[in-house]
Amino acid sequence: MTYLPILTYHRLLAQEPSRAVDPNRIAVSQTQFRRHLAWFKRLGYRSVPLSDYVRLLLEKRPLPTRGLAITFDDGYEEVLTLGLPVLQEFGFSSTVFAITGEERNAWDNGSARILSGDQLRHWRKAGMDVGGHTCHHVHLPQLTPDAARREIRESKKQLEDLLGETIPIFAYPYGESTPAVEQMVRDAGYEVAFATDRAPRDHAANLYRLRRTVIFPRNTAWEVLWKAQRWYPAYQDWKRGTL
């Protein structure tokens, strides 16, 4: 089975997350994030850039031992201001799946800023990856086919124009896709696409629905370590009764 643990974060906060500032309970504090990376570093883990993982998948090469990938969905501004210094401190890489058509998180409460074009360039120049995530953080399966294609294609074009390079990776907002949406992503020129944990345990099974594991503020450091194990998807599916 081919599987690289891919941890999915969203927003980072300078303070401990609370419902007042994080009503959807998806943010972790910078302190929590530093603790996670410190444990990984101490235990000999190394991060694999998703751009490298794409090549390993497509060329069917063996995966590194104790490898994992770190991703941030939506492109919150704090990923750069709070996340990048911690990533650099421990020598880890990461990928932002960026929204291109919003300045704030309009899909939530609208209070959090999204990375600007200049900030995305700064992130990329620091050696981090960028992937597509639509223009407006939409539920792709709920759109008309034309609207869904537009969200997928335009976000790719906007990122490529901004960064001056091909963007080969995409992540579905809310982890939602259908076979028809996956075909749209393929047709747009993406090489792989990422869901969340409602996806096959074997990454070789469907390159346009690759499984990731979401990190929540309630997760302890031990739970985050469990989520970085290659057996975790089977455990997760067993708990759900879907193994």
N, C-alpha and C positions, 0 to 999 in steps of 0.2 A: 504494500500500500504506500502511496506517495502522500505525505502530509507534512507540512511545515507549520508549527504553531504560529498563528498570526493574531496578535492581541490588538483589539480595537478600543481606542480611547476616543473621547469626544472633546469636551472642554476641560481646561485646567484652571484652577483658581488659586489666588495667593493665600486665601484663608480656607479653613475647613468648610466643606460644602454644607449648605443648609437648604431647606425647602424655600426659603425666602429668595435666595439668589439662584437656586438650581431646582425649579419646581418639577422637572422631569427626572431628576436624580440620575444624571448621566455624567456629572463632572467629578473629577478627583482633584485634591489639592496638590500643589507643587511638592509639598512634603511627602504625601503619599507616593507620588510619582518617583521622587528621588529614592524613597525606600524600596520601591519595586526594582528599580534599576540597580541599586546597590546590592540587593540580594542576587540578581542575575549575574552581576559582575563577580561577586564573591564565589558563586557556584560554577563559574567557568562558561557561562553562556555568552554567545556573541550574536549580534543582530545581523540578519541577512537583508540587504536592500531588496525591495520588491522587484526592482529592475533586474537584479541578478537572479532572483527566484524565477522570474518569467523565462529567462534563458535556460535555467536548469530544468524547468518543466517541459519546455518546447523541445529541448535536446535530450530529454529523458536521462539526465545525468544524476548521479547520487547526491543526496542532500548532506550538508555538513552535520556532524553530531553536535548536540547542544546548541543548535541554531534556532532562532526565532525571529519574527518580524514584528515591528511596532508600527501601528497605523493610527492616524487621527482622522475621523470623519468630520466633514463640514468646513474645516478651515477656520476655527475660532482664532482670534488675534492672539490669545494667550498661548497658543501652541508655539508661536515664535518668541514672545516676550518671556514666558515662563518655562516652556518646554525645551527650546533649543539649548539654553545654557546647561540644563541637566543632562540632555543627550550628549553634549560635547564633554561634559565633566566625566562621564563614564565611557565615552568612546562608542556610543551606539548610534545607529542610523534610524531614520523613520520616514514614513510616507504620509503626506497630507492629501486626502481626497477633498478637493476644493470646490466650493460653490462659486460660480463666476458672475451671477447676475444679482447679487444682493450685497448690501453693505452691513446689514444686521441680520440676526437670526429670525427672520420673519415667520418661520414655521414654528417657532416657540413663542417667547414673550417679547421678542424684538429688542431686548436690552443689551445683547452681547454683540460686539463688533466682529465682523468677518475680515480675514486677511485681505489687504489691498493688493493691487498689482505689484507695487514696489516691495511690499512685504513678502509676497510669494517669490519674487526674484531673489530677495535676500535669503530666504529659506533654501532656495535651489542652489545659490552660490555657496552656501554652507555645506553642500554635498548631500542634501536631503532630496527625496523623491517627491513628485507631484503627480496625482492622478485625477481623472475626471469624476464628477459627482453630480452632474446636471447643472443647469443654470440657476434653478430656483428651489432646489430640495423638494421635488415633487414625488407623489406616489405614481410611479411610472405605469403600473398596471391599470390605474384608474383613468388615464388620459386616453384621448383618441390616438390612433396609430400615428397620425401626422404630428400631433403635439408631442408625443413621446419621442419620435425620431428627431424632432427639432431640439428638444432638451438635451438629448444625447450628443447629437452632431455639433450643435452650437457651442456647448461647453468644451468639447474637444478642440474646436477651431480657436476659441478664445484663449485657451491655455497655450496652445501651440504658437499663436501669434504673440502672446505675452512673453513666453520663455524662449522662443526661437528654436524649438526642438519638437520632435514627435512625442506625443503622449500615448503610451501603449496600454495603460491600465485604467480601470474604471471600477467604481463601487456603487452599488444600488442604494439610493436613499431608503432608509428604514429596512434595508436588506431585502426589499421586495422585487421580485422579478417573475416572469413567466417565460415559457419557451419562446413566445413571440418577441418579448422584450429582449431576451438574450440574443436572438437573431439580429435585432436592430443594433445592438451593441457590437456584434461581430461585423455587420455590414458597415458600421461607422468607421471601422479600421482599428478598433481596439483588439489587442492580442489576448487579453484575459480580463475577467471581471470578477469582483468579489461581493459575496453576500455576507450574512452573519452566520449564526449557528443553525439555521434551518437549511442545510445544504449537505451534500454528500461528504462522508468522512474521508473518502479517497479523492485527493485533488486531481488525480488523473481521470476521474470519471466524467468531469464536465468543467472545462477550462473557463466557462462563462458563468459558473456559479461556485466559486471557490469559498470554502468555509473559513470563517474567522470566529474568534471568541471575544465577546464584549466585556470590558472591565467596568464595574460599577463602583460608586463610592463606598458601598457597604462591604465590598470585598476586602478581606484581610490580606496581608502579605502572603500568608500560606495559601489562601485560595487563589491568588494571582499565580503563585508557583504551580499549583495544580493545573490551572488553565494553560500553562506553558508546556504541559506534558503531552506527548503524542498519543497517549491513551485517553486523554480527556474527552475527545468527541464520543468515543464508545461509551464511556461512563455517563456522559450527558444524555445520550440517546437511551441508554439503559434506564436511567432515572425517569425519562419521559415515557418509557414503554414502547419506544420506536426502534429499538436495536434489532 
